[in-house]
Amino acid sequence: MNKKYMKLAALAAIAVGGYLVIRNLLGKSSAPTTEAPTPNEPSKILTQDFPIKKGSKGEKVREIQTLLVGIDTNALPKYGIDGDFGSETEAALFKYTKKKSVDNQDDLSNLIGLKDAAQSSALQGSIDANRSVAANQIINDWRLNSSKSIFAKNEVQYAIGGLTFSGAETNLATRVAKAGNKIVNGFEIKDMSILPSGFLKITTTGGGLNGGFIKVSPFAIVLK
């Protein structure tokens, strides 16, 4: 290979190498990391790691930051889970615990409890929302054909209301109805509405044990 081609090959290699370096640098996201690890992962923080406070760094800080993001996904909007206990982490910790540092296992347990409660609340909100969608569909179907009746879909445990499921198969002690039982006990349905929890409140033109209504999950009934 002559000198001309050797020189061109060298320049090409430099160009390719430079491109790869630049692409790698540009490809790195500047957005903060807020992805949480596997749920219910055991804590790796040891007694000797306390206190964890402003200026602390490393995996113990990442764990605290992960718990904060578990409480509120927007808890660390600027830096995210970066393993550096700075002003943002301190402010977020104080917002939820009224403390600026994690000093012991009790503080850590409190954070874990707050995270679990927040996630449980979010899950319940999702369940309520899905229940509301199902309830709304039942109401729309009933208003299109008000001659339809509501029946228990499966064995159903329902919150105490005014009406019982009709038929001798209803167990009034446990308030459970077997599949196929008509819900409104022979009374004409007057109206249906959706409670904040997504349950249906069914009222009738009269009768009933305690005022003529029943509270039931829309997933437990069928309109036919």
Secondary structure, 3 states (H helix, E strand, C coil): CCHHHHHHHHHHHHHHHHHHHHHHHHHCCCCCECCCCCCCCCCCCCHHHCCECCCCECHHHHHHHHHHHHHCCCCCCCCECCCECCHHHHHHHHHHHCCCCECCHHHHHHHHHHHHHHHHHHHHHHHHHHHHHHHHHHHHHHHHCCCCCEEECCCEECCCCCCCCCCCCCECCCCEECCCCECCCCCCEEEEEECCCCCEEEEECCCCCCCCEEEECHHHEEEC
